[in-house]
Each structure stands twice: as C-alpha cells, then as structure tokens.
C-alpha cells in the first residue's frame, strides 16, 4: 500500500487513542452518524469511563483527526483521521482463503476474454464494497502480435485474423490478384507464428515487404497500426458499475454532491487524473478527500490499483465513494482483483 506523506500528520497516537480513533472511523462508516462517547463506551471500550473517552475524543479533535459537527455531541473522522486509520490502524487486512477461491473460481468460469473479465471484476467488486467501481481495460503502449491465421474463404479471398498480446482480435478480408491454396496460407501462417510472435507493426513491416503474399502481410500490419491508434484514442475508456450504491449514500442525497461525481465517472477523468501517483506507487493507492487533485471530489475517497505488465499493457481497477468508505474491505478487494487480473493476463496473453 502506498503511504502518502500528508502534511500535518506528525502526531503519533497512544495505543488507547489509536484504538478509539479506529472505533470512531469504523462506527461512523457503518452508521453515517456522529459517534459519541456513550456509544464508544457501550459498544467498544466498556472498561474506560465516559469522561476519559470524552477527553480522548477532544485530544483527537485537537490533533485534527476528528471534527465536531455543531448539531451533534458526537465526532466524525476528518480526512487526516481517515488517512491515519488507513496507514496505521487498519493493519494487514486481507481476504480469507475461502473468499479468494470463490472469486477466482468465478473468473475461471467465463471465457478467456479481457472484456468478460472486466465486467465480472466490476460486478464482484461493486457488490462486495457497496460503492461504484471503475475499471479501465489494459492498454498497450505498442500493440504486438500473439498469433495470426490466414483463412481462404473464396477464390482469391483471404480472411486475416490477428490476435494481439492485449487479447484483442482483429480481422480483415483481403482480395488477392491470384488465387492461393489453403495449404499455402497455412504454411505462411505457421512461418509467421514461429518467427514473428511479439513483433510490433513497425517490425512486421519489414517482414511484409519480403512476404510471398504481400497483400496478406500488409493487412496484418494495417491491423496492428489500427490497434495502436485505438489504444491511444481509447486510453480513457473506463467501465463503471455500481452507481446505484452511491445514490443511496447520505452524503450524496443532494444533486450538488452527486452530480459532480457522476460526471467525473462518466467522463473517465478519475483514473487519468490519478495515473501519475498510481504508477509511482508500489501497490494499492488511496486518495482521501482533500488529497484529490480536483475540488469536485473533495468529499470522496478513491482506492486504485494497476494491473498488467509494465512496459507491455496496463489497466486500472478502483473503487470510489464518500470519504466514509469501508477501507478495510475496499483496499484488500481492489488489491486482490488487480492481482487476479494480473495473473489471468499473464497466463493467457503474455506467456
């Protein structure tokens, strides 16, 4: 997990204060109600007096980890309080082996297709964290050939089918000046699959110039060129699921809070805006409230992780919700889904 250096977060808490802050965060996340000393004593720290808890809450507020709504006797976590919770109080949370096996089994029941994996990942993740999910498909900086087939579909007509390392399948019908046998096409495809796997469009261009069927070879080059253009144009494409969950959150009952979030999701600006710090991180990246680079999401938190292979193809998976996010569930779920997509892509497309 990436540890952000947040200005002002220098006060190391005692064990008791840390425990009380942890209870305040988790109680507030669940109930969306300010947490009072009476609630803490009754539910979490019965061995500590109410007066002592009140003093500790006041100290936590002074340090900036809690805030005190004017209309309530309880406290709510600040952005700094959530950050302290994520970095120091959440411990090494993770999924159980049973949960991991169940989720992994679901993925192995669908076709070997990145689009299917992304839709399933979004569905599983949003259902488990009860907040919107965004997943961008893996984008290759340069498209590379995984396999190619040439199929004779008529006299002088050939279907060129190219599978790229990203999992994308491209196909194009080519009309030749002269007919060619199925055997000759199979032989040519075998030669390409033996010698040219992993090559880019530029690298295939030299082979196309020397090919005995230059029209067919040129079609393969054009398909990789097209894939490169589409990768650049579609790099902002993001699959979003679970918007209904955010509509049910009390923080977003008014349009002035809900609409900016919906627009940010629909315009796919969140992963792109946070891509720099995400790529600089070594694991799951968490941005809380005012840590965001854009003001319209100052009341939200985002948990992101990248998947794929650096230098080959990379995608982003993440959860967004109010700062009152169940971090103990969102962080391990995002991390596990990213690792699972990592493994599936590595085994299927990058070997």
C-alpha positions as CSV (number, residue, x, y, z in Angstrom):
1,X,0.0,0.0,0.0
2,X,1.2,3.5,-0.8
3,X,1.9,5.6,2.2
4,X,1.2,9.3,1.4
5,X,3.2,11.9,3.2
6,X,0.4,14.1,4.4
7,X,1.3,17.5,5.9
8,X,0.4,17.7,9.5
9,X,0.2,14.0,10.2
10,X,3.0,14.0,12.7
11,X,1.3,13.2,16.0
12,X,1.9,9.6,17.0
13,X,-1.1,8.3,18.9
14,X,-1.0,6.3,22.1
15,X,-2.5,2.8,21.9
16,X,-5.7,3.9,23.6
17,X,-6.2,7.0,21.4
18,X,-5.5,4.9,18.3
19,X,-8.0,2.3,19.4
20,X,-10.6,5.0,20.0
21,X,-10.0,6.6,16.6
22,X,-10.3,3.2,15.0
23,X,-13.7,2.6,16.6
24,X,-14.9,6.1,15.6
25,X,-13.9,5.5,12.0
26,X,-15.5,2.1,11.7
27,X,-18.6,3.1,13.6
28,X,-19.1,6.2,11.5
29,X,-18.5,4.3,8.3
30,X,-21.2,1.8,9.2
31,X,-23.8,4.2,10.6
32,X,-23.1,7.6,9.0
33,X,-23.9,9.1,12.4
34,X,-21.5,11.2,14.6
35,X,-20.0,9.0,17.2
36,X,-20.5,9.9,20.9
37,X,-18.5,8.9,23.9
38,X,-21.6,7.0,25.2
39,X,-21.7,4.9,22.0
40,X,-18.0,4.1,22.3
41,X,-18.2,3.0,25.9
42,X,-21.3,0.9,25.4
43,X,-20.1,-0.9,22.2
44,X,-16.3,-0.8,22.2
45,X,-14.5,0.3,25.4
46,X,-16.7,-0.7,28.4
47,X,-13.7,-0.7,30.7
48,X,-13.0,3.0,30.1
49,X,-15.1,5.7,31.7
50,X,-17.2,8.1,29.6
51,X,-15.3,11.1,30.9
52,X,-12.0,9.6,29.9
53,X,-13.3,8.8,26.4
54,X,-14.6,12.4,26.1
55,X,-11.1,13.7,27.0
56,X,-9.5,11.4,24.4
57,X,-12.0,12.5,21.7
58,X,-11.2,16.1,22.5
59,X,-7.5,15.4,22.1
60,X,-8.0,13.6,18.8
61,X,-10.0,16.6,17.6
62,X,-7.2,18.9,18.7
63,X,-4.7,16.8,16.7
64,X,-7.0,17.2,13.6
65,X,-8.1,13.5,13.4
66,X,-11.8,14.2,14.3
67,X,-14.2,17.0,13.7
68,X,-17.2,18.1,15.8
69,X,-20.5,18.9,14.0
70,X,-22.2,21.8,15.6
71,X,-25.6,20.0,15.7
72,X,-24.3,16.8,17.4
73,X,-22.5,15.8,20.6
74,X,-20.6,13.2,18.6
75,X,-17.4,13.3,16.4
76,X,-16.8,12.3,12.8
77,X,-13.4,11.5,11.2
78,X,-11.5,14.1,9.3
79,X,-9.6,13.4,6.1
80,X,-6.5,13.2,8.3
81,X,-8.3,10.8,10.6
82,X,-9.1,8.5,7.7
83,X,-5.5,8.7,6.5
84,X,-4.2,7.8,9.9
85,X,-6.7,4.9,10.0
86,X,-5.6,3.6,6.6
87,X,-1.9,3.8,7.2
88,X,-1.7,2.7,10.9
89,X,-4.9,1.3,12.3
90,X,-6.3,-0.9,9.6
91,X,-3.5,-3.5,10.0
92,X,-2.7,-6.0,7.3
93,X,-6.3,-6.7,6.2
94,X,-6.9,-9.2,3.5
95,X,-9.4,-11.6,2.1
96,X,-9.9,-15.1,3.5
97,X,-8.7,-18.0,1.5
98,X,-12.3,-19.0,1.0
99,X,-13.2,-15.7,-0.5
100,X,-10.2,-15.7,-2.7
101,X,-11.0,-19.2,-4.0
102,X,-14.7,-18.3,-4.6
103,X,-13.8,-15.2,-6.6
104,X,-11.0,-16.9,-8.6
105,X,-13.5,-19.7,-9.4
106,X,-15.9,-17.2,-10.8
107,X,-13.3,-15.8,-13.2
108,X,-12.3,-19.2,-14.4
109,X,-15.9,-19.9,-15.4
110,X,-16.0,-17.2,-18.0
111,X,-14.4,-17.2,-21.4
112,X,-10.7,-16.2,-21.9
113,X,-11.7,-12.7,-22.8
114,X,-10.5,-9.4,-21.2
115,X,-13.9,-7.8,-21.7
116,X,-15.6,-10.6,-19.8
117,X,-13.1,-10.4,-17.0
118,X,-13.5,-6.6,-16.7
119,X,-17.3,-6.8,-16.5
120,X,-17.1,-9.7,-13.9
121,X,-14.5,-7.8,-11.9
122,X,-16.6,-4.7,-11.8
123,X,-19.7,-6.7,-10.7
124,X,-17.9,-8.7,-8.0
125,X,-16.0,-5.6,-6.6
126,X,-19.0,-3.3,-6.5
127,X,-21.2,-5.9,-4.9
128,X,-18.6,-6.5,-2.1
129,X,-17.7,-2.9,-1.3
130,X,-21.2,-1.5,-2.0
131,X,-19.8,1.5,-3.9
132,X,-19.1,2.4,-7.5
133,X,-16.3,0.7,-9.3
134,X,-14.2,1.8,-12.3
135,X,-12.0,-0.5,-14.4
136,X,-10.0,0.6,-17.4
137,X,-9.1,-2.1,-19.9
138,X,-5.4,-2.8,-20.2
139,X,-3.8,-0.6,-22.9
140,X,-0.6,-1.5,-24.7
141,X,1.8,1.3,-25.5
142,X,2.6,-0.7,-28.6
143,X,0.4,-3.5,-30.0
144,X,2.2,-6.8,-30.5
145,X,1.3,-9.9,-32.4
146,X,0.4,-13.0,-30.4
147,X,-0.9,-15.2,-33.2
148,X,-2.0,-14.9,-36.8
149,X,-4.1,-17.1,-39.1
150,X,-4.9,-16.8,-42.8
151,X,-8.2,-18.5,-43.9
152,X,-9.2,-19.0,-47.6
153,X,-12.9,-18.1,-47.8
154,X,-13.2,-17.9,-51.5
155,X,-11.4,-17.8,-54.8
156,X,-8.7,-15.2,-54.3
157,X,-10.3,-14.1,-51.0
158,X,-8.5,-14.5,-47.6
159,X,-9.6,-13.7,-44.1
160,X,-6.7,-12.4,-42.0
161,X,-7.2,-13.0,-38.3
162,X,-4.7,-11.5,-35.8
163,X,-4.7,-12.0,-32.0
164,X,-2.7,-9.3,-30.2
165,X,-1.0,-9.7,-26.9
166,X,-3.6,-7.4,-25.3
167,X,-6.2,-10.1,-26.1
168,X,-7.8,-8.0,-28.9
169,X,-8.7,-9.9,-32.0
170,X,-8.5,-8.1,-35.4
171,X,-9.7,-9.5,-38.7
172,X,-9.8,-8.2,-42.3
173,X,-10.8,-9.7,-45.6
174,X,-8.2,-9.3,-48.4
175,X,-8.8,-9.8,-52.1
176,X,-5.8,-11.2,-54.0
177,X,-4.9,-10.8,-57.6
178,X,-4.3,-14.5,-57.9
179,X,-5.9,-17.4,-56.0
180,X,-3.9,-19.2,-53.3
181,X,-4.4,-22.6,-51.8
182,X,-5.4,-23.2,-48.2
183,X,-2.2,-25.2,-47.7
184,X,0.0,-22.3,-48.8
185,X,-1.9,-20.0,-46.4
186,X,-1.4,-22.5,-43.5
187,X,2.3,-22.7,-44.3
188,X,2.7,-18.9,-44.3
189,X,0.8,-18.6,-41.0
190,X,3.0,-21.2,-39.4
191,X,6.1,-19.3,-40.5
192,X,4.8,-16.1,-39.1
193,X,3.7,-17.7,-35.8
194,X,7.1,-19.2,-35.4
195,X,9.2,-16.1,-36.3
196,X,7.1,-13.0,-35.8
197,X,5.3,-13.5,-32.5
198,X,5.7,-10.5,-30.2
199,X,6.5,-8.1,-33.1
200,X,5.1,-4.6,-33.4
201,X,3.6,-3.1,-36.6
202,X,7.0,-1.5,-37.5
203,X,8.8,-4.8,-37.0
204,X,6.2,-6.6,-39.1
205,X,6.6,-4.1,-41.9
206,X,10.0,-5.4,-43.0
207,X,8.7,-9.0,-43.0
208,X,5.6,-7.9,-45.1
209,X,7.9,-6.5,-47.7
210,X,9.6,-9.8,-48.1
211,X,6.5,-12.0,-47.9
212,X,5.4,-14.1,-50.8
213,X,1.9,-12.8,-50.2
214,X,2.5,-9.1,-49.6
215,X,-1.2,-8.1,-49.7
216,X,-2.0,-10.5,-46.9
217,X,1.1,-9.4,-44.9
218,X,0.2,-5.7,-45.4
219,X,-3.3,-6.4,-44.0
220,X,-1.7,-7.7,-40.8
221,X,0.5,-4.6,-40.5
222,X,-2.5,-2.4,-41.0
223,X,-4.4,-4.2,-38.2
224,X,-1.6,-3.6,-35.8
225,X,-1.3,0.1,-36.8
226,X,-5.1,0.4,-36.2
227,X,-4.8,-1.2,-32.8
228,X,-2.1,1.3,-31.9
229,X,-4.3,4.2,-32.9
230,X,-7.2,2.8,-31.0
231,X,-5.1,2.3,-27.9
232,X,-4.2,6.0,-27.9
233,X,-7.7,7.1,-28.6
234,X,-9.4,4.7,-26.2
235,X,-6.9,5.1,-23.3
236,X,-9.6,7.0,-21.3
237,X,-12.2,4.2,-21.7
238,X,-13.4,3.1,-18.3
239,X,-16.1,0.5,-17.4
240,X,-18.2,1.8,-14.5
241,X,-20.5,-0.3,-12.3
242,X,-22.5,0.2,-9.1
243,X,-23.6,3.8,-9.5
244,X,-26.8,2.9,-7.6
245,X,-24.8,2.3,-4.5
246,X,-23.5,5.9,-4.3
247,X,-27.0,7.3,-4.8
248,X,-28.0,5.6,-1.6
249,X,-25.3,7.2,0.4
250,X,-26.5,10.0,2.7
251,X,-23.6,12.2,1.6
252,X,-25.0,12.3,-1.9
253,X,-28.7,12.9,-1.4
254,X,-28.4,16.4,-2.9
255,X,-27.5,17.0,-6.5
256,X,-24.6,19.3,-5.8
257,X,-22.6,16.4,-4.4
258,X,-23.9,13.6,-6.6
259,X,-23.7,15.2,-10.0
260,X,-20.0,16.1,-10.0
261,X,-19.2,12.5,-9.0
262,X,-21.4,11.1,-11.8
263,X,-19.8,13.5,-14.3
264,X,-16.3,12.5,-13.2
265,X,-17.1,8.8,-13.6
266,X,-18.8,9.3,-17.0
267,X,-16.0,11.4,-18.3
268,X,-13.4,8.9,-17.1
269,X,-11.3,11.6,-15.5
270,X,-10.5,9.9,-12.2
271,X,-8.1,7.1,-13.3
272,X,-6.4,9.5,-15.8
273,X,-6.0,12.3,-13.2
274,X,-4.5,9.9,-10.6
275,X,-2.5,7.8,-13.0
276,X,0.8,9.6,-12.2
277,X,0.8,8.9,-8.4
278,X,-0.7,5.4,-9.1
279,X,2.2,4.5,-11.4
280,X,4.6,5.8,-8.8
281,X,3.1,3.6,-6.1
282,X,4.2,0.1,-5.3
283,X,0.7,-1.3,-4.5
284,X,-2.8,-0.1,-3.8
285,X,-3.1,3.7,-3.9
286,X,-5.6,5.5,-1.7
287,X,-6.6,9.2,-2.1
288,X,-8.8,10.7,0.6
289,X,-10.9,13.8,0.4
290,X,-8.7,16.9,0.0
291,X,-5.8,14.8,-1.3
292,X,-7.6,14.7,-4.7
293,X,-6.2,16.9,-7.4
294,X,-9.7,18.2,-8.3
295,X,-12.0,20.0,-5.9
296,X,-15.3,18.5,-7.1
297,X,-14.3,15.2,-5.5
298,X,-13.0,16.6,-2.2
299,X,-15.8,14.7,-0.3
300,X,-14.8,11.4,-1.9
301,X,-12.1,8.7,-1.5
302,X,-10.6,6.6,-4.3
303,X,-8.8,3.2,-3.9
304,X,-6.9,2.3,-7.1
305,X,-4.5,-0.5,-8.2
306,X,-2.9,-1.1,-11.6
307,X,-2.8,-4.5,-13.3
308,X,-0.9,-5.9,-16.3
309,X,2.7,-5.8,-17.1
310,X,4.7,-2.6,-17.0
311,X,6.0,-1.8,-20.5
312,X,3.6,-4.2,-22.1
313,X,0.0,-3.4,-21.1
314,X,-1.5,-1.7,-18.1
315,X,-5.1,-1.2,-16.8
316,X,-6.5,0.3,-13.6
317,X,-9.1,-1.1,-11.2
318,X,-10.6,1.1,-8.5
319,X,-13.4,2.0,-6.1
320,X,-14.8,5.4,-5.4
321,X,-17.1,6.5,-2.7
322,X,-17.5,9.0,0.1
323,X,-14.6,9.5,2.5
324,X,-16.8,7.4,4.7
325,X,-15.6,4.4,2.8
326,X,-15.1,0.9,4.2
327,X,-11.4,0.9,3.7
328,X,-10.9,-2.3,5.5
329,X,-12.9,-4.0,2.8
330,X,-12.2,-1.8,-0.3
331,X,-8.3,-1.9,0.0
332,X,-7.9,-5.7,0.1
333,X,-10.6,-6.3,-2.5
334,X,-9.1,-3.8,-5.0
335,X,-5.7,-5.3,-4.4
336,X,-6.9,-8.9,-4.9
337,X,-8.9,-8.2,-8.1
338,X,-5.8,-6.4,-9.6
339,X,-3.6,-9.3,-8.7
340,X,-6.1,-11.8,-10.1
341,X,-6.3,-9.8,-13.4
342,X,-2.5,-9.7,-13.4
343,X,-2.4,-13.5,-13.2
344,X,-5.1,-14.1,-15.8
345,X,-3.5,-11.8,-18.4
346,X,0.0,-13.1,-17.7
347,X,-1.1,-16.7,-18.2
348,X,-3.3,-16.1,-21.2
349,X,-1.8,-13.3,-23.2
350,X,1.8,-12.6,-22.1
351,X,3.3,-16.0,-21.9
